[in-house]
Amino acid sequence: MSRERRKFFRKLEKEHYTILIPDMCPIQIGILARVLAKDGMNLVVVTPKDRGAKDEGLASIHNDACYPALITCGAFVEALKSGKYDLNHTCVLMTQTGGGCRASNYIALYRKAFEKEFPTVPVLSLNFSGLEKDFSLPIGPKRAINLYMAVLYGDFLMNLVNQSRPYYGDEKTNAALEDCLNALDAEIGHLSFLKIKKNYQMILNRFQELEPPEERKPRVAIVGEIFVKYSPYANNHLKDFLVKQGTEVVEPSLNEFLLYCIYNAINDNRLYGSNKGSVGLYCFAYRKALKLTRQANAMLKGTRFNPFEDFEEIPQNATEVISTGVKMGEGWLIPGEMVTFSKHGIKNIVVVQPFGCLPNHIVGKGMIRPVKERYPDENIVPLDFDASSTQVNQENRLKLMLANIQK
């Protein structure tokens, strides 16, 4: 790490800067914030309540920018204007994958949007790709492990929450979630792979205290662009609407996306001969991550809770309709998930498509026809999201899908 970068981050910690992060995966991001809090960082998850963030985004950056860029920027601008934060001791943090998606360039958009009104607010990056060298959050081995553990625990909790909320409501489900988060809090900051099985069992035991449902509701899977797929604000509280309509929501794990990124790095070496110096590390990380994923799935076998699909099925299933060399946006992951859900008996799928995200329209909406040709019983609806679209129109499209719901 350069001396300037080290000095900059020491200043952030010493002066107790508030770090704003967008609301993407509420459970996973919440645990991640607790992890970094143990390192002396004060993270605040920005969760807009109305369309004000969308309006701020439209006013702050070009309206041809993709929908996730627009609403995350707008959410930051709205928060910075709120008067809640000392602008001389506040910064914002965004993740970057380093891929071909415009998400890798969001940070430049934010800086341009901030330069007049908020010139003292730095824009930081969380990435493993070597981007933004002077402003990327330092990630050593210990911090990397703790952040990854936050994802694993968050995924496990999200899965159980999704399978509990339709039957027990918000109060009982949120109480179980909060109990688990409080129990995990003692582990955060020194999370260990050796304790993961014990902690999974603790989480499972708490959710199993809820009485089993007499009958399972129809399942509806959500796939698509990563931010809109998970963020309640970005997708107009899609999960809440589907639950109110009498369904059980199924979401892919966030870890599945991380495995997708690692798989692509290994696949690039196989297809194009790239990453020669780092492919060994990627292979090690892939094997370790896959093992941990299967460990979580094994904990749910024999219980009333369904595990996530095994990741290695997904690229294999994707090849029925697309090459695994297609990796822009979510690439082969979206069609791979659709085919995998079909094979596992999930007959209803919502494909979320943000405005301005050309790759995801191709690999999402564009792949619906070949998937349905192979699985004609699938009930699939693409759902477009942009800053000007109304929630009513989206709900009407969903109601058409739900009218033909498959159990």
Sequence and secondary structure as in RCSB ss.txt:
>XXXX:A:sequence
MSRERRKFFRKLEKEHYTILIPDMCPIQIGILARVLAKDGMNLVVVTPKDRGAKDEGLASIHNDACYPALITCGA
FVEALKSGKYDLNHTCVLMTQTGGGCRASNYIALYRKAFEKEFPTVPVLSLNFSGLEKDFSLPIGPKRAINLYMA
VLYGDFLMNLVNQSRPYYGDEKTNAALEDCLNALDAEIGHLSFLKIKKNYQMILNRFQELEPPEERKPRVAIVGE
IFVKYSPYANNHLKDFLVKQGTEVVEPSLNEFLLYCIYNAINDNRLYGSNKGSVGLYCFAYRKALKLTRQANAML
KGTRFNPFEDFEEIPQNATEVISTGVKMGEGWLIPGEMVTFSKHGIKNIVVVQPFGCLPNHIVGKGMIRPVKERY
PDENIVPLDFDASSTQVNQENRLKLMLANIQK
>XXXX:A:secstr
  HHHHHHHHHHHHTT EEEEE SSHHHHHHHHHHHHHTT EEEEE   STHHHHHHHHHS TTS HHHHHHHHH
HHHHHHTT S GGGEEEEEE   SSSGGGGHHHHHHHHHTTT TT  EEEE SS  STTTB    HHHHHHHHHH
HHHHHHHHHHHHTTHHHHHHHHHHHHHHHHHHHHHTTTTS  GGGHHHHHHHHHHHHHTS   SS   EEEEEES
HHHHH TTTTTSHHHHHHHTT EEE   HHHHHHHHHHHHHHHHHHH   TTTHHHHHHHHHHHHHHHHHHHHHH
TTSSS     TTHHHHHHTTTS TT  STTTTHHHHHHHHHHHTT  EEEEEEETT HHHHHHTGGGHHHHHHH 
TT EEEEEEE TT  HHHHHHHHHHHHHT   
